[in-house]
Amino acid sequence: MQRITYAGGSYLADDGMAEAVLRYARVLAERRDVDIVRVHIGRPDGNVGSAWLLIGAGIPIGVESVPEDMYSFDGELAEPDVERRLRRMAELLSTGPVLRPDPDADNDEPVDPFL
């Protein structure tokens, strides 16, 4: 189990989901982009809920492991389909060109670094 620290709060999530969110956030930040993702979270009352997170460029996020035996939830935190989608999005975005403004240009037009 992992604790995702985000925007002054924290959320308990499945190990795989927390890693997928963190990886996708890193790729988005590298591309100077953002996205909104929904993840199952463990609530303090023992129920499973959802959290919507805006992740990516300029948005700090952290993940730390927590002992599994400290918490138990009525419901499943794991979301294999969502986790796979986030991993696939990270993979697709990390293989494409990253467009960044040209520091020598007089405008903010993006430059493909592969040209």
C-alpha positions in Angstrom: 0.0 0.0 0.0 1.2 3.5 -0.8 0.3 7.0 0.5 0.0 9.5 -2.4 0.8 13.0 -1.0 -0.9 15.6 -3.2 -2.0 19.2 -2.7 -1.6 19.2 1.1 -3.5 16.0 1.5 -2.8 12.3 1.3 -4.5 9.3 -0.2 -4.0 5.6 0.4 -3.7 3.6 -2.9 -2.7 0.2 -4.2 1.0 -0.2 -4.9 0.6 -0.6 -8.6 -1.7 2.3 -9.0 0.5 4.7 -7.0 3.5 3.7 -9.2 1.5 4.2 -12.4 0.2 7.6 -11.3 3.7 8.7 -10.3 5.2 7.5 -13.6 2.5 9.1 -15.7 2.9 12.4 -13.7 6.6 12.4 -14.5 6.1 11.9 -18.2 3.4 14.6 -18.3 5.8 17.0 -16.4 8.6 16.3 -18.9 6.2 17.2 -21.7 4.9 20.3 -19.8 1.4 18.8 -19.8 -1.2 17.9 -17.3 -4.1 15.3 -17.0 -6.8 14.4 -14.6 -6.9 10.8 -13.3 -9.3 9.0 -11.0 -8.0 6.4 -8.5 -9.5 4.2 -5.9 -8.4 5.4 -2.4 -8.8 3.9 1.1 -10.8 6.2 3.3 -10.2 6.7 7.0 -13.6 5.0 7.7 -12.4 1.8 6.1 -14.4 2.2 2.9 -13.0 2.6 -0.6 -13.7 5.8 -2.5 -12.4 7.7 -5.5 -10.1 10.7 -5.8 -9.6 12.8 -8.9 -6.1 14.1 -9.2 -4.7 16.8 -11.6 -1.2 15.6 -12.3 1.7 16.7 -14.5 3.8 19.8 -15.0 4.3 22.1 -11.9 2.2 19.9 -9.6 4.1 18.2 -6.8 3.2 14.7 -5.9 4.9 12.2 -3.7 4.5 8.5 -2.9 5.6 6.6 0.2 5.0 3.1 1.3 2.9 2.3 4.4 2.6 -1.0 6.2 -0.3 -3.1 4.8 -1.4 -4.3 8.3 -2.1 -0.7 9.5 -5.2 -0.5 7.3 -8.0 -2.7 6.0 -10.7 -1.6 3.6 -14.2 -2.9 2.6 -13.5 -3.1 -1.1 -10.7 -3.4 -3.5 -8.1 -0.7 -4.0 -6.6 -2.3 -7.1 -7.8 -1.1 -10.5 -5.9 -3.2 -13.0 -7.6 -1.6 -16.1 -7.0 2.0 -14.9 -3.4 1.1 -13.9 -2.7 -0.4 -17.4 -4.2 2.6 -19.1 -2.0 5.0 -17.1 1.1 2.9 -17.8 0.2 2.7 -21.5 -0.3 6.5 -21.7 3.1 7.1 -20.0 4.7 4.7 -22.4 3.1 6.3 -25.5 3.9 9.9 -24.4 7.5 9.0 -23.4 8.3 7.6 -26.9 7.0 10.7 -28.8 8.8 14.0 -29.4 8.7 16.5 -26.5 7.8 19.9 -27.8 9.4 22.8 -25.9 9.6 26.5 -26.7 12.7 27.6 -28.5 14.7 29.8 -26.1 16.3 31.6 -29.0 13.0 32.5 -30.8 11.0 35.7 -30.4 7.8 33.7 -29.9 6.6 30.8 -27.9 6.2 28.4 -30.8 7.1 24.8 -29.8 10.2 23.2 -31.4 10.4 19.5 -32.2 13.8 18.5 -30.8 14.1 15.7 -33.4 14.1 18.2 -36.4 
